[in-house]
């Protein structure tokens, strides 16, 4: 496991449960992170990049900028039969980083659509991936035998598979994931700024506020490189979102509450779309 935080650590827990004979080696930047992962029994042993030659499977779950930088080196160091999968929330830059690598066929580009707002080894949980979708990009560029190995693993830990090209992945995920995080961060900021003057505001915060702003607890170290890599798509979603907010504000200023009712009623359709997710 390269990266033993929420995503890598949760993979490690479920893989260990499914295949108890497996020995999981962890690699991270900080010694303290590996120590924590060992204490929590997420990994069996510490390792370094020099140990990759002995790995059957390498799961890369580090921030997407670090993935782009490190992935070519990882492919340099593995054996011919090693499968490398990543978990990055962006896909175009990661796929591009290794498109001409001689070991490109050992790599499978993945994005597990699962997670929480927590980070680090202590955020890792069992069963995170059960019933969740794993988006796989450029599957045809991975050796068939290694594709099969990966599919078996993902199915064994309860995941569904969806195939997509990296460009479409980044475009769609900007709407359903990246925009939601920006929206939560800026909602949190708006309320924090107000709270500086009105200290009682958090006493009045109900479950609606807590659930809407939950994603604002997410790690900036993970999200800044995601926004950087998906800048164009994210800016496009922000423009559409800001237009909608602006329109809502104008309706309020115009006392057009029948149209405000309609806006909300039309958006209630989200219940049908998300039926079964929450
Ligand atoms: P996380 O809990 O913060 O874990 C990431 C770990 O990566 C950190 O513990 C950090 O350990 C390590 N790391 C950072 N830079 C590194 C480097 N250059 N080399 C080696 N290790 C490094 O983050 P996460 O939520 O697991 O996210 C991991 C990946 O999964 C990201 O690419 C993210 O886009 C993707 N993802 C996240 C979610 C989500 O909801 N969180 C969902 C799907 C996919 P140190 O303490 O040692 O620096």
Boltz pocket constraint, residues with backbone or C-beta under 6 A from the ligand:
constraints:
  - pocket:
      binder: B
      contacts: [[A, 2], [A, 3], [A, 4], [A, 5], [A, 6], [A, 7], [A, 8], [A, 27], [A, 28], [A, 29], [A, 30], [A, 31], [A, 33], [A, 34], [A, 60], [A, 61], [A, 62], [A, 63], [A, 64], [A, 66], [A, 67], [A, 87], [A, 88], [A, 89], [A, 90], [A, 111], [A, 112], [A, 113], [A, 114], [A, 115], [A, 116], [A, 117], [A, 118], [A, 119], [A, 120], [A, 121], [A, 123], [A, 219], [A, 222], [A, 226]]
      max_distance: 6.0
